[in-house]
Amino acid sequence: MNRVLRSDDRATRHRLRRNGVIPVPPVDAPEDGSTDGRTSEPFSPAVDDETIRRERGIARALRATAWWRKKRANGLCHYCSGRFKPADLTMDHLVPLVRGGRSVRANLVPCCKRCNNDKKSRLMLEWCPTDPPPPAGKSPAPS
């Protein structure tokens, strides 16, 4: 079943593709015989271990920059909007490395450890936080 995209989803996807975060999938003839070029399967490119290792190194280097310190300074989780100490926020790839994402500024966001662990290698279209954010200044209780 094809998912109907809202206009802001399309705009976000276009911006991420333009910035090199999401690779543009090849257009293949759909197996179901439709002519619109869409299939119900999500696009997930094959990414080798060396590419993932290189991108993780780039992300590690970006964590030491003033840009990253400024990005997480407000203490807000990108996903649940919970307030945390900046040191408690982790770096997350909007498009995960194993899904073809890259370690570029447009693809990196600060998030709490709970959201980062829950999201794993999914896209935001496939995952959204289910629990409300914890009260300001408190970390969520371990589950």
Secondary structure, DSSP 4 states (H G I P E B T S, - for coil): -PPPPPHHHHHHHHHHHHTTSSPPPP----TT--SS---SSPP-----HHHHHHHHHHHHHHHTSHHHHHHHTT-B-TTT--B--GGG-EEEESS-GGGT---SGGGEEEE-HHHHHHHTT--TTT----SPPPPTT-PPPP-
